[in-house]
Amino acid sequence: MNAPAVVRKMGLWTLLEGCLLLANALAILNEDRFLAPRGWSFQEFSGVKRNSFKGQLIGLIYATQYLRVLLILLNSICIAVKLVSG
């Protein structure tokens, strides 16, 4: 006899946690070690190149690095909710 598989649905909280993890991953990328050797430095993209997908992605990376204090606050809230709710 096979036991029925437990299916967990992804809720809004899980989606928000995933977005927070992605923002954390973007925030820790180092420009000197990781981005510049691959040609993803912010200084290389100006003017028209900023409207490309690569330029928009680089802008997103730098925006998350700029908002690190907010990420720390959101991570603390997420940890507190996880501790309370189990």
C-alpha positions in Angstrom: 0.0 0.0 0.0 1.3 3.4 -0.9 0.8 6.3 1.4 -0.8 9.3 -0.2 1.6 12.1 -1.1 1.3 15.3 0.9 0.9 18.3 -1.3 1.7 21.6 0.1 0.4 24.6 -1.7 2.5 27.7 -2.1 0.9 30.6 -0.3 1.5 34.3 -0.3 3.9 34.0 2.7 6.0 31.4 0.9 6.1 33.6 -2.2 7.3 36.6 -0.1 10.0 34.5 1.5 11.2 33.5 -1.9 11.4 37.1 -3.0 13.3 38.0 0.2 15.8 35.2 -0.4 16.3 36.4 -4.0 16.8 40.0 -2.8 19.4 38.7 -0.2 21.2 36.8 -2.9 21.4 39.9 -5.1 22.5 42.1 -2.2 25.6 40.1 -1.3 27.1 40.2 -4.8 30.4 42.0 -4.7 31.2 44.3 -7.6 35.0 43.9 -7.5 35.0 40.1 -7.1 32.0 39.0 -9.1 30.3 41.7 -11.2 33.2 43.6 -12.8 35.2 40.6 -14.1 32.0 39.5 -15.9 31.3 42.9 -17.4 28.4 43.6 -15.1 29.8 46.7 -13.4 27.5 49.7 -13.0 30.0 52.1 -14.6 29.9 50.2 -17.9 26.2 50.8 -18.4 25.1 54.3 -19.1 22.7 56.0 -21.5 20.9 53.7 -23.9 22.4 50.6 -22.5 20.5 51.0 -19.3 17.3 50.3 -21.1 18.4 46.8 -22.1 17.5 43.7 -20.0 21.1 43.4 -18.8 21.1 47.1 -17.8 17.9 46.7 -15.9 19.2 43.7 -14.1 22.3 45.5 -13.1 20.2 48.4 -11.8 18.2 45.9 -9.7 21.3 44.4 -8.2 22.6 47.8 -7.2 19.2 48.8 -5.8 19.2 45.8 -3.5 22.7 46.5 -2.4 21.6 50.1 -1.6 18.7 48.9 0.5 20.6 46.5 2.7 19.3 48.1 5.9 15.7 47.5 4.8 16.7 43.9 3.9 18.0 43.4 7.5 14.8 44.7 8.9 12.7 42.4 6.6 14.8 39.4 7.5 14.4 40.1 11.2 10.6 40.3 10.8 10.6 37.1 8.8 12.6 35.3 11.5 10.3 36.7 14.2 7.2 35.5 12.4 8.7 32.1 11.8 9.6 31.8 15.5 6.1 32.8 16.7 4.1 30.8 14.1 6.3 27.7 14.1 
